[in-house]
Amino acid sequence: MDKKSQLKKDLEYIDATRKRRGEMASRILEQPGLFGPLLEIALEEDNPIGSRACWILEFVFKASPVLLYPHLNPFVEGLHKVKPESSIRPLAKICELLTLAYYESKNPRSRPPLTEFHKEGLIEACFDWLLEAQKIAPKAYSMQSLYLLGQDFPWVHGELRAVLERHYASGSPGYQARARKLLEKLP
């Protein structure tokens, strides 16, 4: 059985508990060669275990962000394919952490190697998540990512401001709190 097939089989037994997700993430961290197949599973369309793979992906990324860097192209290209909310939340969190690391890192050597292509893909995915009927978490992560990406793409700040103002009154209290913080910072 190849790595990807075995990983799919193992993911069937993962539940939402932090313990089980942590155990699987530890396995990926111990065997970094499994990261690529995990990412492929996470980004597959209509895969019922894709959400579980996304949960693990988030845990792995938090522990070792550099494992994603060689896979940035497929990661960014696959973001638009993912539809289940239980997958989007961890992917949006990874996007937020990725942009935070890129824009707030004091050491250029520890910055993620984001290209213009990657940034544009992140912008597209984050605006999609911000405009779709998602829960607050993906929207909040997307807001932060877009705010940071606007440093290189000034038009993003104008669009972000317009979206936040348009949806502010109908947003949840969490949405309003995050939007208010960003609206104060936006030009």
Contact map, one row per residue, 1 for C-alpha under 8 A:
1110110000000000000000000000000000000000000000000000000000000000000000000000000000000000000000000000000000000000000000000000000000000000000000000000000000000000000000000000000000000000000
1111110000000000000000000000000000000000000000000000000000000000000000000000000000000000000000000000000000000000000000000000000000000000000000000000000000000000000000000000000000000000000
1111111000000000000000000000000001001000000000000000000000000000000000000000000000000000000000000000000000000000000000000000000000000000000000000000000000000000000000000000000000000000000
0111111100000000000000000000000001001100100000000000000000000000000000000000000000000000000000000000000000000000000000000000000000000000000000000000000000000000000000000000000000000000000
1111111110000000000000000000000000000000000000000000000000000000000000000000000000000000000000000000000000000000000000000000000000000000000000000000000000000000000000000000000000000000000
1111111111000000000000000000000000000000000000000000000000000000000000000000000000000000000000000000000000000000000000000000000000000000000000000000000000000000000000000000000000000000000
0011111111100000000000000000000001001100000000000000000000000000000000000000000000000000000000000000000000000000000000000000000000000000000000000000000000000000000000000000000000000000000
0001111111110000000000000000000000000000100000001000000000000000000000000000000000000000000000000000000000000000000000000000000000000000000000000000000000000000000000000000000000000000000
0000111111111000000000000000000000000000000000000000000000000000000000000000000000000000000000000000000000000000000000000000000000000000000000000000000000000000000000000000000000000000000
0000011111111100000000000000000000000000000000000000000000000000000000000000000000000000000000000000000000000000000000000000000000000000000000000000000000000000000000000000000000000000000
0000001111111100000000000000000000000000000000001001100000000000000000000000000000000000000000000000000000000000000000000000000000000000000000000000000000000000000000000000000000000000000
0000000111111100000000000000000000000000000000001000000000000000000000000000000000000000000000000000000000000000000000000000000000000000000000000000000000000000000000000000000000000000000
0000000011111110000000000000000000000000000000000000000000000000000000000000000000000000000000000000000000000000000000000000000000000000000000000000000000000000000000000000000000000000000
0000000001111111000110010000000000000000000000000001000000000000000000000000000000000000000000000000000000000000000000000000000000000000000000000000000000000000000000000000000000000000000
0000000000001111100110000000000000000000000000000001000000000000000000000000000000000000000000000000000000000000000000000000000000000000000000000000000000000000000000000000000000000000000
0000000000000111110110000000000000000000000000000001000000000000000000000000000000000000000000000000000000000000000000000000000000000000000000000000000000000000000000000000000000000000000
0000000000000011111110000000000000000000000000000000000000000000000000000000000000000000000000000000000000000000000000000000000000000000000000000000000000000000000000000000000000000000000
0000000000000001111111000000000000000000000000000000000000000000000000000000000000000000000000000000000000000000000000000000000000000000000000000000000000000000000000000000000000000000000
0000000000000000111111100000000000000000000000000000000000000000000000000000000000000000000000000000000000000000000000000000000000000000000000000000000000000000000000000000000000000000000
0000000000000111111111110000000000000000000000000000000000000000000000000000000000000000000000000000000000000000000000000000000000000000000000000000000000000000000000000000000000000000000
0000000000000111111111111000000000000000000000000000001100100000000000000000000000000000000000000000000000000000000000000000000000000000000000000000000000000000000000000000000000000000000
0000000000000000011111111100000000000000000000000000000100100000000000000000000000000000000000000000000000000000000000000000000000000000000000000000000000000000000000000000000000000000000
0000000000000000001111111110000000000000000000000000000000000000000000000000000000000000000000000000000000000000000000000000000000000000000000000000000000000000000000000000000000000000000
0000000000000100000111111111000000000000000000000000000100000000000000000000000000000000000000000000000000000000000000000000000000000000000000000000000000000000000000000000000000000000000
0000000000000000000011111111100000000000000000000000000110110000000000000000000000000000000000000000000000000000000000000000000000000000000000000000000000000000000000000000000000000000000
0000000000000000000001111111110000000000000000000000000000010000000000000000000000000000000000000000000000000000000000000000000000000000000000000000000000000000000000000000000000000000000
0000000000000000000000111111111000000000000000000000000000000000000000000000000000000000000000000000000000000000000000000000000000000000000000000000000000000000000000000000000000000000000
0000000000000000000000011111111111100000000000000000000000010000000000000000000000000000000000000000000000000000000000000000000000000000000000000000000000000000000000000000000000000000000
0000000000000000000000001111111100000000000000000000000000010001000000000000000000000000000000000000000000000000000000000000000000000000000000000000000000000000000000000000000000000000000
0000000000000000000000000111111100000000000000000000000000000000000000000000000000000000000000000000000000000000000000000000000000000000000000000000000000000000000000000000000000000000000
0000000000000000000000000011111111100000000000000000000000000000000000000000000000000000000000000000000000000000000000000000000000000000000000000000000000000000000000000000000000000000000
0000000000000000000000000001111111100000000000000000000000000000001000000000000000000000000000000000000000000000000000000000000000000000000000000000000000000000000000000000000000000000000
0000000000000000000000000001001111111000000000000000000000000000000000000000000000000000000000000000000000000000000000000000000000000000000000000000000000000000000000000000000000000000000
0011001000000000000000000001001111111100000000000000000000000000000000000000000000000000000000000000000000000000000000000000000000000000000000000000000000000000000000000000000000000000000
0000000000000000000000000001001111111110000000000000000000000000001100000000000000000000000000000000000000000000000000000000000000000000000000000000000000000000000000000000000000000000000
0000000000000000000000000000000011111111000000000000000000000000000000100000000000000000000000000000000000000000000000000000000000000000000000000000000000000000000000000000000000000000000
0011001000000000000000000000000011111111100000000000000000000000000000000000000000000000000000000000000000000000000000000000000000000000000000000000000000000000000000000000000000000000000
0001001000000000000000000000000001111111110000000000100010000000000000000000000000000000000000000000000000000000000000000000000000000000000000000000000000000000000000000000000000000000000
0000000000000000000000000000000000111111111000000000110010000000000000000010000000000000000000000000000000000000000000000000000000000000000000000000000000000000000000000000000000000000000
0000000000000000000000000000000000011111111100000000000000000000000000000000000000000000000000000000000000000000000000000000000000000000000000000000000000000000000000000000000000000000000
0001000100000000000000000000000000001111111100101100100000000000000000000000000000000000000000000000000000000000000000000000000000000000000000000000000000000000000000000000000000000000000
0000000000000000000000000000000000000111111100001111110010000000000000000000000000000010000000000000000000000000000000000000000000000000000000000000000000000000000000000000000000000000000
0000000000000000000000000000000000000011111110000100000000000000000000000010011011000000000000000000000000000000000000000000000000000000000000000000000000000000000000000000000000000000000
0000000000000000000000000000000000000001111111100100000000000000000000000000010011000000000000000000000000000000000000000000000000000000000000000000000000000000000000000000000000000000000
0000000000000000000000000000000000000000001111100000000000000000000000000000000011100000000000000000000000000000000000000000000000000000000000000000000000000000000000000000000000000000000
0000000000000000000000000000000000000000000111110100000000000000000000000000000000000000000000000000000000000000000000000000000000000000000000000000000000000000000000000000000000000000000
0000000000000000000000000000000000000000100111111100000000000000000000000000000000000000000000000000000000000000000000000000000000000000000000000000000000000000000000000000000000000000000
0000000000000000000000000000000000000000000001111110000000000000000000000000000000000000000000000000000000000000000000000000000000000000000000000000000000000000000000000000000000000000000
0000000100110000000000000000000000000000110000111111100000000000000000000000000000000000000000000000000000000000000000000000000000000000000000000000000000000000000000000000000000000000000
0000000000000000000000000000000000000000111101111111110000000000000000000000000000000010000000000000000000000000000000000000000000000000000000000000000000000000000000000000000000000000000
0000000000000000000000000000000000000000010000011111111000000000000000000000000000010110000000000000000000000000000000000000000000000000000000000000000000000000000000000000000000000000000
0000000000100111000000000000000000000000010000001111111100000000000000000000000000000010000000000000000000000000000000000000000000000000000000000000000000000000000000000000000000000000000
0000000000100000000000000000000000000110110000001111111110000000000000000000000000000000000000000000000000000000000000000000000000000000000000000000000000000000000000000000000000000000000
0000000000000000000000000000000000000010010000000111111111000000000000000000000000000010011000000000000000000000000000000000000000000000000000000000000000000000000000000000000000000000000
0000000000000000000010000000000000000000000000000011111111100000000000000000000000000010010000000000000000000000000000000000000000000000000000000000000000000000000000000000000000000000000
0000000000000000000011011000000000000000000000000001111111110000000000000000000000000000000000000000000000000000000000000000000000000000000000000000000000000000000000000000000000000000000
0000000000000000000000001000000000000110010000000000111111111000000000000000000000000000010000000000000000000000000000000000000000000000000000000000000000000000000000000000000000000000000
0000000000000000000000000000000000000000000000000000011111111100000000000000000000000000011011000000000000000000000000000000000000000000000000000000000000000000000000000000000000000000000
0000000000000000000011001000000000000000000000000000001111111110000000000000000000000000000000000000000000000000000000000000000000000000000000000000000000000000000000000000000000000000000
0000000000000000000000001101100000000000000000000000000111111111100000000000000000000000000000000000000000000000000000000000000000000000000000000000000000000000000000000000000000000000000
0000000000000000000000000000000000000000000000000000000011111111111100000000000000000000000001000000000000000000000000000000000000000000000000000000000000000000000000000000000000000000000
0000000000000000000000000000000000000000000000000000000001111111100000000000000000000000000000000000000000000000000000000000000000000000000000000000000000000000000000000000000000000000000
0000000000000000000000000000000000000000000000000000000000111111100000000000000000000000000000000000000000000000000000000000000000000000000000000000000000000000000000000000000000000000000
0000000000000000000000000000100000000000000000000000000000011111111000000000000000000000000000000000000000000000000000000000000000000000000000000000000000000000000000000000000000000000000
0000000000000000000000000000000000000000000000000000000000011111111110000000000000000000000000000000000000000000000000000000000000000000000000000000000000000000000000000000000000000000000
0000000000000000000000000000000000000000000000000000000000001001111111000000000000000000000000000000000000000001000000000000000000000000000000000000000000000000000000000000000000000000000
0000000000000000000000000000000100100000000000000000000000001001111111100000000000000000000000000000000000000000000000000000000000000000000000000000000000000000000000000000000000000000000
0000000000000000000000000000000000100000000000000000000000001000111111110000000000000000000000000000000000000000000000000000000000000000000000000000000000000000000000000000000000000000000
0000000000000000000000000000000000000000000000000000000000000000111111110000000000000000000000000000000000000001100000000000000000000000000000000000000000000000000000000000000000000000000
0000000000000000000000000000000000000000000000000000000000000000011111111000000000000000000000000000000000000000000000000000000000000000000000000000000000000000000000000000000000000000000
0000000000000000000000000000000000010000000000000000000000000000001111111110000000000000000000000000000000000000000000000000000000000000000000000000000000000000000000000000000000000000000
0000000000000000000000000000000000000000000000000000000000000000000111111111000000000000000000000000000000000000010001000000000000000000000000000000000000000000000000000000000000000000000
0000000000000000000000000000000000000000000000000000000000000000000001111111100000000000000000000000000000000000000001000000000000000000000000000000000000000000000000000000000000000000000
0000000000000000000000000000000000000000000000000000000000000000000000111111110000000000000000000000000000000000000000000000000000000000000000000000000000000000000000000000000000000000000
0000000000000000000000000000000000000010001000000000000000000000000000111111111000000000000000000000000000000000000000000000000000000000000000000000000000000000000000000000000000000000000
0000000000000000000000000000000000000000000000000000000000000000000000011111111000000000000000000000000000000000000001001100000000000000000000000000000000000000000000000000000000000000000
0000000000000000000000000000000000000000000000000000000000000000000000001111111100000000000000000000000000000000000000001000000000000000000000000000000000000000000000000000000000000000000
0000000000000000000000000000000000000000001100000000000000000000000000000111111111000000000000000000000000000000000000000000000000000000000000000000000000000000000000000000000000000000000
0000000000000000000000000000000000000000001000000000000000000000000000000011111111000000001000000000000000000000000000000000100000000000000000000000000000000000000000000000000000000000000
0000000000000000000000000000000000000000000000000000000000000000000000000000111111100000000000000000000000000000000000000000100000000000000000000000000000000000000000000000000000000000000
0000000000000000000000000000000000000000001110000000000000000000000000000000011111100000000000000000000000000000000000000000000000000000000000000000000000000000000000000000000000000000000
0000000000000000000000000000000000000000001110000000000000000000000000000000011111110011000000000000000000000000000000000000000000000000000000000000000000000000000000000000000000000000000
0000000000000000000000000000000000000000000010000000000000000000000000000000000111111011000000000000000000000000000000000000000000000000000000000000000000000000000000000000000000000000000
0000000000000000000000000000000000000000000000000010000000000000000000000000000001111111000000000000000000000000000000000000000000000000000000000000000000000000000000000000000000000000000
0000000000000000000000000000000000000000000000000000000000000000000000000000000000111111100000000000000000000000000000000000000000000110000000000000000000000000000000000000000000000000000
0000000000000000000000000000000000000000000000000010000000000000000000000000000000011111110000000000000000000000000000000000000000000000000000000000000000000000000000000000000000000000000
0000000000000000000000000000000000000000010000000111011000000000000000000000000001111111111000000000000000000000000000000000000000000000000000000000000000000000000000000000000000000000000
0000000000000000000000000000000000000000000000000000000000000000000000000000000001111111111100000000000000000000000000000000000000000000010000000000000000000000000000000000000000000000000
0000000000000000000000000000000000000000000000000000000000000000000000000000000000001111111110000000000000000000000000000000000000000000110000000000000000000000000000000000000000000000000
0000000000000000000000000000000000000000000000000000011011000000000000000000000000000111111111000000000000000000000000000000000000000000010000000000000000000000000000000000000000000000000
0000000000000000000000000000000000000000000000000000010001000000000000000000001000000011111111100000000000000000000000000000000000000000000000000000000000000000000000000000000000000000000
0000000000000000000000000000000000000000000000000000000000000000000000000000000000000001111111110000000000000000000000000000010000000000010011000000000000000000000000000000000000000000000
0000000000000000000000000000000000000000000000000000000001000000000000000000000000000000111111111000000000000000000000000000000000000000010010000000000000000000000000000000000000000000000
0000000000000000000000000000000000000000000000000000000001001000000000000000000000000000011111111100000000000000000000000000000000000000000000000000000000000000000000000000000000000000000
0000000000000000000000000000000000000000000000000000000000000000000000000000000000000000001111111110000000000000000000000100000000000000000011001000000000000000000000000000000000000000000
0000000000000000000000000000000000000000000000000000000000000000000000000000000000000000000111111111000000000000000000000000000000000000000011011000000000000000000000000000000000000000000
0000000000000000000000000000000000000000000000000000000000000000000000000000000000000000000011111111100000000000000000000000000000000000000000000000000000000000000000000000000000000000000
0000000000000000000000000000000000000000000000000000000000000000000000000000000000000000000001111111110000000001000000000000000000000000000000000000000000000000000000000000000000000000000
0000000000000000000000000000000000000000000000000000000000000000000000000000000000000000000000111111111000000000000000000000000000000000000000001001100000000000000000000000000000000000000
0000000000000000000000000000000000000000000000000000000000000000000000000000000000000000000000011111111110000000000000000000000000000000000000001001000000000000000000000000000000000000000
0000000000000000000000000000000000000000000000000000000000000000000000000000000000000000000000001111111110000011000000000000000000000000000000000000000000000000000000000000000000000000000
0000000000000000000000000000000000000000000000000000000000000000000000000000000000000000000000000111111110000011110000000000000000000000000000000000000000000000000000000000000000000000000
0000000000000000000000000000000000000000000000000000000000000000000000000000000000000000000000000011111110000010000000000000000000000000000000000001000000000000000000000000000000000000000
0000000000000000000000000000000000000000000000000000000000000000000000000000000000000000000000000001111111000000000000000000000000000000000000000000000000000000000000000000000000000000000
0000000000000000000000000000000000000000000000000000000000000000000000000000000000000000000000000001111111110110000000000000000000000000000000000000000000000000000000000000000000000000000
0000000000000000000000000000000000000000000000000000000000000000000000000000000000000000000000000000000111110000000000000000000000000000000000000000000000000000000000000000000000000000000
0000000000000000000000000000000000000000000000000000000000000000000000000000000000000000000000000000000011111110000000000000000000000000000000000000000000000000000000000000000000000000000
0000000000000000000000000000000000000000000000000000000000000000000000000000000000000000000000000000000011111110000000000000000000000000000000000000000000000000000000000000000000000000000
0000000000000000000000000000000000000000000000000000000000000000000000000000000000000000000000000000000000111110000000000000000000000000000000000000000000000000000000000000000000000000000
0000000000000000000000000000000000000000000000000000000000000000000000000000000000000000000000000000000010111111000000000000000000000000000000000000000000000000000000000000000000000000000
0000000000000000000000000000000000000000000000000000000000000000000000000000000000000000000000000000111010111111100000000000000000000000000000000000000000000000000000000000000000000000000
0000000000000000000000000000000000000000000000000000000000000000010010000000000000000000000000000100110000000111110000000000000000000000000000000000000000000000000000000000000000000000000
0000000000000000000000000000000000000000000000000000000000000000000010000000000000000000000000000000010000000011111000000000000000000000000000000000000000000000000000000000000000000000000
0000000000000000000000000000000000000000000000000000000000000000000000010000000000000000000000000000010000000001111111100000000000000000000000000000000000000000000000000000000000000000000
0000000000000000000000000000000000000000000000000000000000000000000000000000000000000000000000000000000000000000111111100000000000000000000000000000000000000000000000000000000000000000000
0000000000000000000000000000000000000000000000000000000000000000000000000000000000000000000000000000000000000000011111110000000000000000000000000000000000000000000000000000000000000000000
0000000000000000000000000000000000000000000000000000000000000000000000000000000000000000000000000000000000000000011111111000000000000000000000000000000000000000000000000000000000000000000
0000000000000000000000000000000000000000000000000000000000000000000000011001000000000000000000000000000000000000011111111100000000000000000000000000000000000000000000000000000000000000000
0000000000000000000000000000000000000000000000000000000000000000000000000000000000000000000000000000000000000000011111111110000000000000000000000000100000000000000000000000000000000000000
0000000000000000000000000000000000000000000000000000000000000000000000000000000000000000000000000000000000000000000111111111000000000000000000000000000000000000000000000000000000000000000
0000000000000000000000000000000000000000000000000000000000000000000000000001100000000000000000000000000000000000000011111111100000000000000000000000000000000000000000000000000000000000000
0000000000000000000000000000000000000000000000000000000000000000000000000001000000000000000000100000000000000000000001111111110000000000000000000000000000000000000000000000000000000000000
0000000000000000000000000000000000000000000000000000000000000000000000000000000000000000000000000000000000000000000000111111111000000000000000001100100000000000000000000000000000000000000
0000000000000000000000000000000000000000000000000000000000000000000000000000000000000000000000000000000000000000000000011111111100000000000000000000000000000000000000000000000000000000000
0000000000000000000000000000000000000000000000000000000000000000000000000000001100000000000000000000000000000000000000001111111110000000000000000000000000000000000000000000000000000000000
0000000000000000000000000000000000000000000000000000000000000000000000000000000000000000000100000000000000000000000000000111111111000000001001101100000000000000000000000000000000000000000
0000000000000000000000000000000000000000000000000000000000000000000000000000000000000000000000000000000000000000000000000011111111100000000001000100000000000000000000000000000000000000000
0000000000000000000000000000000000000000000000000000000000000000000000000000000000000000000000000000000000000000000000000001111111110000000000000000000000000000000000000000000000000000000
0000000000000000000000000000000000000000000000000000000000000000000000000000000000000000000000000000000000000000000000000000111111111100011001000000000000000000000000000000000000000000000
0000000000000000000000000000000000000000000000000000000000000000000000000000000000000000000000000000000000000000000000000000011111111100011001100000000000000000000000000000000000000000000
0000000000000000000000000000000000000000000000000000000000000000000000000000000000000000000000000000000000000000000000000000001111111000000000000000000000000000001000000000000000000000000
0000000000000000000000000000000000000000000000000000000000000000000000000000000000000000000000000000000000000000000000000000000111111100000000000000000000000000000000000000000000000000000
0000000000000000000000000000000000000000000000000000000000000000000000000000000000000000000000000000000000000000000000000000000011111110000000000000000000000000000000000000000000000000000
0000000000000000000000000000000000000000000000000000000000000000000000000000000000001000000000000000000000000000000000000000000011011111011000000000000000000000000000000000000000000000000
0000000000000000000000000000000000000000000000000000000000000000000000000000000000001000000000000000000000000000000000000000000000001111111000000000000000000000000000000000000000000000000
0000000000000000000000000000000000000000000000000000000000000000000000000000000000000000000000000000000000000000000000000000000000000111111100000000000000000000000000000001011000000000000
0000000000000000000000000000000000000000000000000000000000000000000000000000000000000000100000000000000000000000000000000000000000000011111110000000000000000000000000000000000000000000000
0000000000000000000000000000000000000000000000000000000000000000000000000000000000000001110110000000000000000000000000000000000011000111111111000000000000000000000000000000000000000000000
0000000000000000000000000000000000000000000000000000000000000000000000000000000000000000000000000000000000000000000000000000010011000111111111100000000000000000000000000000001000000000000
0000000000000000000000000000000000000000000000000000000000000000000000000000000000000000000000000000000000000000000000000000000000000001111111110000000000000000000000000000001001100000000
0000000000000000000000000000000000000000000000000000000000000000000000000000000000000000000110110000000000000000000000000000000000000000111111111000000000000000000000000000000000000000000
0000000000000000000000000000000000000000000000000000000000000000000000000000000000000000000100110000000000000000000000000000011011000000011111111100000000000000000000000000000000000000000
0000000000000000000000000000000000000000000000000000000000000000000000000000000000000000000000000000000000000000000000000000010001000000001111111110000000000001000000000000000001100100000
0000000000000000000000000000000000000000000000000000000000000000000000000000000000000000000000010000000000000000000000000000000000000000000111111111000000000000000000000000000000000100000
0000000000000000000000000000000000000000000000000000000000000000000000000000000000000000000000110011000000000000000000000010010000000000000011111111100000000000000000000000000000000000000
0000000000000000000000000000000000000000000000000000000000000000000000000000000000000000000000000000000000000000000000000010011000000000000001111111110000011001000000000000000000000000000
0000000000000000000000000000000000000000000000000000000000000000000000000000000000000000000000000000000000000000000000000000000000000000000000111111111000011001000000000000000000000100010
0000000000000000000000000000000000000000000000000000000000000000000000000000000000000000000000000011001000000000000000000000000000000000000000011111111000000000000000000000000000000000000
0000000000000000000000000000000000000000000000000000000000000000000000000000000000000000000000000010000000000000000000100010000000000000000000001111111110010000000000000000000000000000000
0000000000000000000000000000000000000000000000000000000000000000000000000000000000000000000000000000000000000000000000000000000000000000000000000111111111111000000000000000000000000000000
0000000000000000000000000000000000000000000000000000000000000000000000000000000000000000000000000000000000000000000000000000000000000000000000000011111111000000000000000000000000000000000
0000000000000000000000000000000000000000000000000000000000000000000000000000000000000000000000000000000000000000000000000000000000000000000000000000111111000000000000000000000000000000000
0000000000000000000000000000000000000000000000000000000000000000000000000000000000000000000000000000000000000000000000000000000000000000000000000000111111111000000000000000000000000000000
0000000000000000000000000000000000000000000000000000000000000000000000000000000000000000000000000000000000000000000000000000000000000000000000000000011111111100000000000000000000000000000
0000000000000000000000000000000000000000000000000000000000000000000000000000000000000000000000000000000000000000000000000000000000000000000000000000010011111110000000000000000000000000000
0000000000000000000000000000000000000000000000000000000000000000000000000000000000000000000000000000000000000000000000000000000000000000000000000110110011111111000000000000000000000000000
0000000000000000000000000000000000000000000000000000000000000000000000000000000000000000000000000000000000000000000000000000000000000000000000000110010011111111100000000000000000000000011
0000000000000000000000000000000000000000000000000000000000000000000000000000000000000000000000000000000000000000000000000000000000000000000000000000000001111111110000000000000000000000001
0000000000000000000000000000000000000000000000000000000000000000000000000000000000000000000000000000000000000000000000000000000000000000000000000000000000111111111000000000000000000000000
0000000000000000000000000000000000000000000000000000000000000000000000000000000000000000000000000000000000000000000000000000000000000000000000100110000000011111111100000000000000000000000
0000000000000000000000000000000000000000000000000000000000000000000000000000000000000000000000000000000000000000000000000000000000000000000000000000000000001111111110000000000000000010010
0000000000000000000000000000000000000000000000000000000000000000000000000000000000000000000000000000000000000000000000000000000000000000000000000000000000000111111111000000000000000000000
0000000000000000000000000000000000000000000000000000000000000000000000000000000000000000000000000000000000000000000000000000000000100000000000000000000000000011111111100000000000000000000
0000000000000000000000000000000000000000000000000000000000000000000000000000000000000000000000000000000000000000000000000000000000000000000000000000000000000001111111110000000000100010000
0000000000000000000000000000000000000000000000000000000000000000000000000000000000000000000000000000000000000000000000000000000000000000000000000000000000000000111111111000000000000000000
0000000000000000000000000000000000000000000000000000000000000000000000000000000000000000000000000000000000000000000000000000000000000000000000000000000000000000011111111000000000000000000
0000000000000000000000000000000000000000000000000000000000000000000000000000000000000000000000000000000000000000000000000000000000000000000000000000000000000000001111111110000000000000000
0000000000000000000000000000000000000000000000000000000000000000000000000000000000000000000000000000000000000000000000000000000000000000000000000000000000000000000111111110001100100000000
0000000000000000000000000000000000000000000000000000000000000000000000000000000000000000000000000000000000000000000000000000000000000000000000000000000000000000000011111110000100000000000
0000000000000000000000000000000000000000000000000000000000000000000000000000000000000000000000000000000000000000000000000000000000000000000000000000000000000000000000111111000000000000000
0000000000000000000000000000000000000000000000000000000000000000000000000000000000000000000000000000000000000000000000000000000000000000000000000000000000000000000000111111111100000000000
0000000000000000000000000000000000000000000000000000000000000000000000000000000000000000000000000000000000000000000000000000000000000001000000000000000000000000000000000111111100000000000
0000000000000000000000000000000000000000000000000000000000000000000000000000000000000000000000000000000000000000000000000000000000000000000000000000000000000000000000000011111110000000000
0000000000000000000000000000000000000000000000000000000000000000000000000000000000000000000000000000000000000000000000000000000000000001000000000000000000000000000000000011111111000000000
0000000000000000000000000000000000000000000000000000000000000000000000000000000000000000000000000000000000000000000000000000000000000001001100000000000000000000000000010011111111100000000
0000000000000000000000000000000000000000000000000000000000000000000000000000000000000000000000000000000000000000000000000000000000000000000000000000000000000000000000011011111111110000000
0000000000000000000000000000000000000000000000000000000000000000000000000000000000000000000000000000000000000000000000000000000000000000000000000000000000000000000000000000111111111000000
0000000000000000000000000000000000000000000000000000000000000000000000000000000000000000000000000000000000000000000000000000000000000000000100100000000000000000000000000000011111111100000
0000000000000000000000000000000000000000000000000000000000000000000000000000000000000000000000000000000000000000000000000000000000000000000100100000000000000000000100010000001111111110000
0000000000000000000000000000000000000000000000000000000000000000000000000000000000000000000000000000000000000000000000000000000000000000000000000000000000000000000000000000000111111111000
0000000000000000000000000000000000000000000000000000000000000000000000000000000000000000000000000000000000000000000000000000000000000000000000000000000000000000000000000000000011111111100
0000000000000000000000000000000000000000000000000000000000000000000000000000000000000000000000000000000000000000000000000000000000000000000000110010000000000000000000000000000001111111110
0000000000000000000000000000000000000000000000000000000000000000000000000000000000000000000000000000000000000000000000000000000000000000000000000000000000000000100100000000000000111111110
0000000000000000000000000000000000000000000000000000000000000000000000000000000000000000000000000000000000000000000000000000000000000000000000000000000000000000000000000000000000011111110
0000000000000000000000000000000000000000000000000000000000000000000000000000000000000000000000000000000000000000000000000000000000000000000000000000000000000000000000000000000000001111111
0000000000000000000000000000000000000000000000000000000000000000000000000000000000000000000000000000000000000000000000000000000000000000000000000010000000001000100000000000000000000111111
0000000000000000000000000000000000000000000000000000000000000000000000000000000000000000000000000000000000000000000000000000000000000000000000000000000000001100000000000000000000000000111
